[in-house]
Amino acid sequence: MGTMRLDKFLVEMKQGSRSEVKKIIKSGRVTVDGQTVREPEKKFDPECSEISVDGQTVAYASFEYFMLNKPQGVVSATEDRRFQTVVDLIDTAKRRDLFPAGRLDIDTEGLLLITNDGKLAHQLLSPKKHVDKVYFARVEGILPKDVKEQFAKGLTLDGDVKTLPAQLEILQEGPVSEVRLTIREGKFHQVKRMFEAVECRVVYLKRLSMGSLVLDEALAPGEYRRLTEEEIRSLKSTEPSCTQAASPLAGKKAFLFDLDGTLVDSMWMWGAIDVEYLGRFGLECPPDLQKSIEGMSFSETAAYFKKRFNLKASLEEIKSDWISMSIEKYRNQVFPKQGAEAFLAYAAEQNIKMAICTSNGREMVDAVLSSLKLAGYFDCIITGCEVEAGKPSPDIYLEAARRIGVSPEECAVFEDVPAGILAGKRAGMEVFAVEDEYSLGMEEEKRALSDFYIRDYSELLP
């Protein structure tokens, strides 16, 4: 696994929030291999060191696998402000980075794999791998006589989206038919949209299997269990060998990264700052704010705030306030995205040139890269204030390619929101969309705009 900051490890093991963990460490309640450690930033290998809090060993599990019979009314996400999540149901889980391997709609039941193994999840979910997913459905409406043939040929959804061939088995036919459907991809609301394409409506949907993993019918909705060793081996044995396929990064000479939400887990911070800053003037943060400012440079965002909220402060005063509010959080409460440090180290070993291309101001970029000791990986840092137009304009990525002397087609861009993805594509570059909790609701759009979608950087390591 390699080394990990002590505070990050304890947060992931659910020993407290970021601030709580720092207090625990500084108060002398944490030992590593029997020695008290008071520095949150100290790094250790959790697989080789014994880490304890108040004398109790905090066990580290590298990968965990849970089979969940997802109930209706629960969302397939790691966090949600309105609904209970599938990860909330795993009450024995100690790791913060568990996530659902794929998503079922809120009203869909059945098999869901909950894990922290990003590479396996990628193999199961990638449309290029064609892993079978089997569903049971009750369908309202009269099925066409040739419905099996239509599904076998592939359907056209919403006029332009073509599905792969699917296998439909009719178990019971009538005004409400019962069917079993096998698909080999996972488009947005795909099963429901397929039946809508033949003028029928799904009224009940349950996933029965994914690859070799079959739902344990002894599990009631909402119940879960750990996968057996045999289930794990079988699931992994069906995944295509990563060494046999060409890496999606093959031939790339430069990696260009957005910062917030892409390289570091910090999008939560900006939402908090917006609420706090507008609150100083007795204003509430409107729900459309983040989407409205997506891709804007730091200066463009300040100008937008000044005009929209009729602020009397100058642009420089607004930016100065934001800088002071963010730097403390960047230095003490922001961590790299999952797998990012290992991926940067790997890229450096391969002599890949790297750049940061962010809408943020330089002071904030320097603060977070210095705190996380990542600055040495990058050949250049470009902020939105240094180019004529912010994202989704391609200016910032074209300027990065020019500065490091690499042609656009030899660059790979890493972004977390649609505006940034568009900027990379308009620059003629291949774009990897990075999953982030802030943009989970944009996943379908991100997948459509980008060349690849990754849940974390470990998926790209050899």
C-alpha positions as CSV (number, residue, x, y, z in Angstrom):
1,M,0.0,0.0,0.0
2,G,2.8,2.5,0.9
3,T,2.7,5.2,3.5
4,M,-0.2,7.3,4.6
5,R,-0.6,10.4,6.8
6,L,-1.5,9.4,10.3
7,D,-4.5,11.8,10.4
8,K,-5.8,10.6,7.0
9,F,-5.5,7.0,8.1
10,L,-7.5,7.6,11.3
11,V,-10.2,9.6,9.4
12,E,-10.6,6.7,7.0
13,M,-10.8,4.2,9.9
14,K,-13.7,6.3,11.2
15,Q,-11.9,7.4,14.4
16,G,-13.4,10.9,14.0
17,S,-13.7,13.9,11.7
18,R,-10.6,15.7,10.4
19,S,-10.5,18.2,13.2
20,E,-11.3,15.6,15.9
21,V,-8.6,13.3,14.7
22,K,-6.0,16.1,14.8
23,K,-7.0,16.8,18.5
24,I,-6.7,13.2,19.4
25,I,-3.2,12.9,17.9
26,K,-1.9,16.2,19.4
27,S,-3.3,15.2,22.9
28,G,-1.0,12.2,22.9
29,R,-3.7,9.5,22.6
30,V,-2.2,7.8,19.5
31,T,0.7,5.4,19.4
32,V,2.5,3.9,16.4
33,D,4.4,0.7,17.2
34,G,4.2,1.6,20.9
35,Q,5.6,5.1,20.6
36,T,3.4,8.2,21.1
37,V,3.1,10.3,18.0
38,R,1.7,13.9,18.2
39,E,2.3,15.0,14.6
40,P,-0.8,14.5,12.4
41,E,1.3,14.8,9.2
42,K,3.6,11.9,10.1
43,K,3.5,9.1,7.5
44,F,3.4,5.4,8.2
45,D,2.5,2.2,6.4
46,P,-0.7,0.9,8.0
47,E,0.0,-2.6,6.8
48,C,3.3,-2.7,8.6
49,S,2.8,-0.5,11.7
50,E,0.5,-1.1,14.7
51,I,-1.5,2.1,15.3
52,S,-3.5,2.5,18.5
53,V,-5.9,5.0,19.9
54,D,-6.3,5.0,23.7
55,G,-4.6,1.6,23.8
56,Q,-7.0,0.0,21.3
57,T,-5.4,-1.2,18.0
58,V,-7.0,0.3,14.9
59,A,-7.0,-2.5,12.4
60,Y,-6.4,-1.8,8.7
61,A,-8.2,-3.8,6.0
62,S,-6.9,-3.1,2.5
63,F,-9.9,-4.4,0.6
64,E,-13.4,-5.2,1.7
65,Y,-16.3,-6.8,-0.2
66,F,-19.9,-6.8,0.8
67,M,-23.0,-8.2,-0.9
68,L,-26.0,-6.0,-0.2
69,N,-29.6,-6.7,-1.1
70,K,-30.4,-3.1,-1.8
71,P,-33.9,-2.0,-0.6
72,Q,-36.1,0.6,-2.2
73,G,-35.8,4.2,-0.9
74,V,-32.0,4.0,-0.4
75,V,-29.6,5.8,-2.8
76,S,-26.5,4.2,-4.4
77,A,-24.0,6.8,-3.1
78,T,-21.5,7.3,-0.4
79,E,-23.2,10.5,1.0
80,D,-26.5,12.2,0.5
81,R,-28.2,15.0,2.3
82,R,-31.7,13.8,1.7
83,F,-31.7,10.0,1.7
84,Q,-30.0,7.1,3.5
85,T,-27.2,5.7,1.4
86,V,-26.2,2.1,0.7
87,V,-22.9,2.6,2.5
88,D,-24.9,3.7,5.6
89,L,-26.4,0.2,5.7
90,I,-22.9,-1.4,6.2
91,D,-22.7,-0.6,9.9
92,T,-19.6,-2.8,10.5
93,A,-17.6,-1.0,7.9
94,K,-14.7,1.0,9.3
95,R,-13.2,2.4,6.1
96,R,-14.3,5.8,4.8
97,D,-13.6,4.8,1.1
98,L,-16.3,2.1,0.6
99,F,-18.4,2.8,-2.4
100,P,-21.1,1.0,-4.4
101,A,-19.7,-0.8,-7.5
102,G,-22.3,0.6,-9.9
103,R,-25.6,2.2,-9.0
104,L,-29.2,1.1,-8.8
105,D,-32.1,3.6,-8.9
106,I,-33.6,4.6,-5.6
107,D,-36.7,2.4,-6.4
108,T,-34.7,-0.6,-7.6
109,E,-33.9,-3.5,-5.4
110,G,-31.3,-6.3,-5.5
111,L,-27.7,-7.1,-5.7
112,L,-25.2,-4.4,-5.1
113,L,-21.5,-4.9,-4.4
114,I,-20.0,-2.5,-1.8
115,T,-16.2,-2.4,-1.8
116,N,-13.1,-0.2,-1.8
117,D,-11.4,-2.1,-4.6
118,G,-11.4,0.5,-7.3
119,K,-9.7,-1.7,-9.9
120,L,-12.2,-4.6,-9.6
121,A,-15.1,-2.1,-9.7
122,H,-13.7,-0.6,-12.9
123,Q,-13.5,-4.0,-14.5
124,L,-17.0,-4.9,-13.6
125,L,-18.5,-1.6,-14.7
126,S,-16.5,-0.6,-17.8
127,P,-18.8,-0.9,-20.9
128,K,-15.8,-2.3,-22.7
129,K,-15.7,-5.4,-20.5
130,H,-19.3,-6.5,-21.3
131,V,-20.0,-8.0,-17.8
132,D,-23.4,-9.6,-17.7
133,K,-26.0,-8.0,-15.4
134,V,-29.3,-9.9,-14.8
135,Y,-32.5,-8.3,-13.7
136,F,-36.0,-9.5,-12.8
137,A,-38.7,-7.0,-13.8
138,R,-42.5,-6.5,-13.8
139,V,-43.5,-4.6,-16.8
140,E,-46.8,-2.9,-17.4
141,G,-48.2,-2.8,-21.0
142,I,-48.5,-5.2,-23.9
143,L,-45.1,-6.5,-25.0
144,P,-44.6,-6.5,-28.8
145,K,-44.6,-9.9,-30.4
146,D,-41.0,-9.4,-31.6
147,V,-39.8,-7.9,-28.3
148,K,-37.1,-10.6,-27.8
149,E,-35.7,-9.9,-31.3
150,Q,-35.8,-6.1,-30.7
151,F,-33.8,-6.5,-27.5
152,A,-31.4,-9.0,-29.2
153,K,-30.6,-6.5,-32.0
154,G,-30.1,-3.6,-29.6
155,L,-32.6,-0.8,-29.0
156,T,-32.3,2.9,-29.8
157,L,-33.0,5.1,-26.7
158,D,-34.2,8.7,-26.9
159,G,-33.5,8.8,-30.6
160,D,-29.8,8.5,-30.6
161,V,-28.4,6.1,-27.9
162,K,-27.9,2.6,-29.1
163,T,-27.8,-0.3,-26.6
164,L,-25.7,-3.5,-27.0
165,P,-27.7,-6.7,-27.8
166,A,-29.6,-7.9,-24.7
167,Q,-31.3,-11.2,-23.8
168,L,-34.9,-11.1,-22.8
169,E,-36.8,-14.0,-21.2
170,I,-40.5,-13.7,-20.7
171,L,-41.5,-15.6,-17.5
172,Q,-45.2,-14.6,-17.5
173,E,-47.0,-12.5,-20.0
174,G,-50.1,-10.4,-19.4
175,P,-51.1,-6.8,-18.7
176,V,-48.3,-6.9,-16.2
177,S,-45.6,-9.2,-17.5
178,E,-42.7,-10.7,-15.6
179,V,-39.4,-10.9,-17.4
180,R,-35.7,-11.7,-16.9
181,L,-33.3,-9.4,-18.7
182,T,-29.5,-9.7,-19.3
183,I,-27.6,-6.6,-20.3
184,R,-23.9,-6.1,-20.7
185,E,-23.6,-2.4,-20.0
186,G,-25.0,0.2,-17.6
187,K,-26.4,3.3,-19.2
188,F,-28.4,5.7,-17.2
189,H,-31.8,4.2,-16.2
190,Q,-31.1,1.7,-19.0
191,V,-33.6,-1.1,-18.2
192,K,-36.5,1.4,-17.7
193,R,-35.6,3.2,-20.9
194,M,-35.4,0.0,-22.9
195,F,-38.9,-1.0,-22.0
196,E,-40.1,2.6,-22.6
197,A,-38.7,2.2,-26.1
198,V,-41.2,-0.6,-26.7
199,E,-44.0,1.5,-25.1
200,C,-44.1,-0.4,-21.8
201,R,-43.3,0.7,-18.2
202,V,-41.2,-1.0,-15.5
203,V,-43.2,-1.1,-12.2
204,Y,-40.7,-3.3,-10.3
205,L,-37.0,-3.9,-10.8
206,K,-34.6,-6.2,-9.0
207,R,-31.0,-7.0,-9.9
208,L,-30.2,-10.7,-9.5
209,S,-26.6,-11.0,-10.5
210,M,-23.5,-9.2,-11.8
211,G,-20.8,-11.3,-13.5
212,S,-20.3,-14.4,-11.4
213,L,-21.8,-12.8,-8.3
214,V,-25.4,-13.9,-7.6
215,L,-27.7,-12.4,-5.0
216,D,-28.0,-14.5,-1.9
217,E,-31.8,-14.9,-1.6
218,A,-31.4,-15.4,2.2
219,L,-30.7,-11.7,2.5
220,A,-33.8,-9.6,3.1
221,P,-33.9,-6.1,1.5
222,G,-31.4,-4.0,3.5
223,E,-29.4,-7.0,4.7
224,Y,-25.8,-7.7,3.7
225,R,-22.9,-10.1,4.2
226,R,-19.2,-10.2,3.4
227,L,-18.3,-12.1,0.2
228,T,-16.9,-15.5,0.6
229,E,-13.3,-16.2,-0.5
230,E,-14.7,-18.3,-3.3
231,E,-17.0,-15.5,-4.5
232,I,-14.1,-13.0,-4.5
233,R,-11.9,-15.4,-6.4
234,S,-14.6,-16.1,-8.9
235,L,-15.4,-12.5,-9.4
236,K,-11.8,-11.6,-10.0
237,S,-11.2,-14.6,-12.3
238,T,-13.8,-13.3,-14.7
239,E,-12.2,-9.9,-15.1
240,P,-10.1,-9.4,-18.2
241,S,-6.4,-9.2,-17.6
242,C,-5.2,-5.7,-17.3
243,T,-1.9,-6.7,-18.8
244,Q,-3.5,-7.9,-22.0
245,A,-5.2,-4.6,-22.8
246,A,-3.4,-1.5,-23.8
247,S,-3.4,1.2,-21.1
248,P,-5.7,4.1,-21.8
249,L,-2.7,6.3,-21.0
250,A,-0.4,4.6,-23.6
251,G,1.4,7.2,-25.7
252,K,0.7,10.1,-23.5
253,K,3.7,12.4,-22.6
254,A,1.9,14.8,-20.2
255,F,-0.8,14.7,-17.5
256,L,-2.7,17.9,-16.9
257,F,-4.7,18.1,-13.7
258,D,-7.5,20.3,-12.4
259,L,-7.1,20.8,-8.6
260,D,-10.3,20.9,-6.6
261,G,-12.3,17.7,-6.7
262,T,-9.8,16.2,-9.2
263,L,-6.5,16.0,-7.4
264,V,-7.5,16.9,-3.9
265,D,-10.8,16.3,-2.0
266,S,-11.7,20.0,-1.5
267,M,-15.0,20.7,-3.3
268,W,-16.8,20.5,0.1
269,M,-14.6,23.4,1.3
270,W,-15.7,25.8,-1.4
271,G,-19.4,25.2,-0.7
272,A,-18.8,25.9,3.0
273,I,-16.8,29.1,2.2
274,D,-19.6,30.4,-0.1
275,V,-22.2,29.9,2.7
276,E,-20.0,31.5,5.3
277,Y,-19.0,34.5,3.1
278,L,-22.5,35.3,1.9
279,G,-23.7,34.9,5.5
280,R,-21.6,37.8,6.5
281,F,-23.9,40.0,4.5
282,G,-27.1,38.3,5.7
283,L,-27.5,36.4,2.4
284,E,-28.3,32.8,1.8
285,C,-26.3,30.7,-0.7
286,P,-28.6,30.0,-3.6
287,P,-28.8,26.3,-4.8
288,D,-27.8,27.1,-8.3
289,L,-24.6,28.9,-7.3
290,Q,-22.0,26.2,-7.8
291,K,-23.4,25.3,-11.3
292,S,-23.4,29.0,-12.3
293,I,-19.7,29.5,-11.4
294,E,-18.5,26.2,-12.7
295,G,-15.3,26.6,-14.6
296,M,-14.9,30.4,-13.9
297,S,-11.5,31.7,-13.0
298,F,-10.9,33.0,-9.4
299,S,-11.3,36.6,-10.7
300,E,-14.3,35.8,-12.8
301,T,-16.0,34.3,-9.8
302,A,-15.3,37.3,-7.7
303,A,-16.8,39.6,-10.4
304,Y,-19.9,37.3,-10.6
305,F,-20.4,37.5,-6.8
306,K,-20.0,41.2,-6.8
307,K,-22.6,41.7,-9.5
308,R,-25.1,39.0,-8.5
309,F,-25.2,39.8,-4.8
310,N,-24.6,43.6,-5.2
311,L,-21.5,43.5,-2.9
312,K,-19.9,46.8,-2.1
313,A,-16.4,45.3,-1.5
314,S,-13.9,45.6,-4.4
315,L,-12.9,42.6,-6.4
316,E,-9.5,42.5,-4.6
317,E,-11.2,42.6,-1.2
318,I,-13.5,39.8,-2.1
319,K,-10.6,37.7,-3.4
320,S,-8.5,38.5,-0.3
321,D,-11.3,37.3,2.0
322,W,-11.6,34.1,0.1
323,I,-7.9,33.5,0.1
324,S,-7.6,33.9,3.9
325,M,-10.7,31.7,4.4
326,S,-9.4,28.9,2.2
327,I,-5.7,28.7,3.0
328,E,-6.3,27.5,6.6
329,K,-8.6,24.7,5.3
330,Y,-6.2,23.8,2.4
331,R,-3.3,23.5,4.9
332,N,-5.1,21.5,7.5
333,Q,-8.3,19.9,6.2
334,V,-7.7,18.9,2.6
335,F,-6.3,15.5,1.5
336,P,-5.3,14.1,-1.9
337,K,-8.0,12.1,-3.8
338,Q,-7.8,8.3,-3.4
339,G,-4.8,6.9,-5.2
340,A,-3.5,10.3,-6.3
341,E,-0.2,10.2,-4.5
342,A,0.7,6.8,-5.9
343,F,-0.4,7.8,-9.4
344,L,1.8,10.9,-9.3
345,A,4.8,8.9,-8.1
346,Y,4.2,6.4,-10.9
347,A,3.9,9.1,-13.5
348,A,7.1,10.7,-12.3
349,E,9.0,7.4,-12.6
350,Q,7.8,7.2,-16.2
351,N,9.1,10.7,-16.9
352,I,5.7,12.0,-17.7
353,K,5.4,15.8,-17.6
354,M,2.7,17.1,-15.3
355,A,0.9,20.4,-14.8
356,I,-1.8,21.9,-12.6
357,C,-4.5,23.8,-14.5
358,T,-6.9,25.4,-12.1
359,S,-9.4,28.2,-11.7
360,N,-8.0,28.9,-8.3
361,G,-5.5,31.7,-7.3
362,R,-1.8,30.9,-7.0
363,E,-1.6,31.5,-3.3
364,M,-4.2,28.8,-2.6
365,V,-2.6,26.3,-5.0
366,D,0.8,26.8,-3.4
367,A,-0.8,26.3,0.1
368,V,-2.3,22.9,-0.6
369,L,0.5,21.5,-2.7
370,S,3.1,22.6,-0.1
371,S,1.0,21.1,2.8
372,L,0.6,17.8,1.0
373,K,4.2,17.9,-0.3
374,L,3.0,17.4,-3.9
375,A,4.6,20.5,-5.5
376,G,7.7,18.7,-6.7
377,Y,5.7,16.6,-9.1
378,F,4.6,19.5,-11.4
379,D,6.5,21.1,-14.2
380,C,4.2,24.1,-14.2
381,I,1.2,25.5,-12.5
382,I,-1.3,27.7,-14.5
383,T,-4.2,29.5,-12.9
384,G,-7.3,30.8,-14.7
385,C,-6.2,34.4,-14.2
386,E,-3.2,33.7,-16.5
387,V,-5.3,33.0,-19.6
388,E,-7.9,35.0,-21.5
389,A,-10.9,32.8,-20.8
390,G,-11.8,30.3,-18.1
391,K,-13.2,26.8,-18.6
392,P,-14.9,25.5,-20.7
393,S,-12.7,27.5,-23.0
394,P,-9.6,25.3,-23.9
395,D,-7.2,28.2,-23.2
396,I,-5.7,26.9,-19.9
397,Y,-5.0,23.4,-21.3
398,L,-3.5,24.7,-24.5
399,E,-1.2,27.1,-22.6
400,A,-0.1,24.2,-20.4
401,A,0.8,22.1,-23.4
402,R,2.7,25.0,-24.9
403,R,4.7,25.6,-21.7
404,I,5.8,22.0,-21.2
405,G,6.4,21.5,-24.9
406,V,4.0,18.7,-25.6
407,S,1.4,18.5,-28.4
408,P,-2.3,18.5,-27.3
409,E,-2.9,15.0,-28.6
410,E,-0.1,13.7,-26.4
411,C,-1.8,15.1,-23.3
412,A,-4.2,13.5,-20.9
413,V,-6.5,15.8,-18.9
414,F,-8.0,14.9,-15.5
415,E,-11.2,16.8,-14.5
416,D,-14.1,16.4,-12.2
417,V,-16.9,18.7,-13.6
418,P,-18.4,19.1,-17.1
419,A,-17.0,22.5,-17.8
420,G,-13.4,21.3,-17.2
421,I,-14.0,18.1,-19.3
422,L,-15.2,20.3,-22.2
423,A,-12.1,22.5,-21.8
424,G,-9.9,19.5,-22.2
425,K,-11.9,18.1,-25.2
426,R,-11.9,21.4,-26.9
427,A,-8.1,21.5,-26.5
428,G,-8.0,18.3,-28.6
429,M,-6.9,16.2,-25.6
430,E,-8.1,12.9,-24.1
431,V,-10.0,13.5,-20.9
432,F,-10.4,11.3,-17.8
433,A,-13.4,12.2,-15.7
434,V,-12.7,11.7,-12.0
435,E,-15.5,10.7,-9.6
436,D,-16.1,13.2,-6.8
437,E,-18.9,13.2,-4.2
438,Y,-19.7,16.9,-5.1
439,S,-20.5,15.9,-8.7
440,L,-22.1,12.5,-8.3
441,G,-25.3,13.9,-9.7
442,M,-23.4,14.8,-12.9
443,E,-22.0,11.3,-13.5
444,E,-24.1,10.6,-16.6
445,E,-23.1,13.9,-18.2
446,K,-19.4,13.4,-17.2
447,R,-19.4,9.9,-18.8
448,A,-20.9,11.3,-22.0
449,L,-18.4,14.1,-22.3
450,S,-15.2,12.3,-21.3
451,D,-13.2,9.5,-22.9
452,F,-12.8,7.6,-19.6
453,Y,-14.5,7.7,-16.2
454,I,-12.5,6.6,-13.1
455,R,-13.5,6.3,-9.5
456,D,-10.0,6.7,-8.2
457,Y,-6.5,6.8,-9.6
458,S,-5.6,3.3,-8.5
459,E,-7.6,2.1,-11.5
460,L,-4.8,3.5,-13.8
461,L,-1.9,2.0,-12.0
462,P,-0.3,-1.1,-13.6
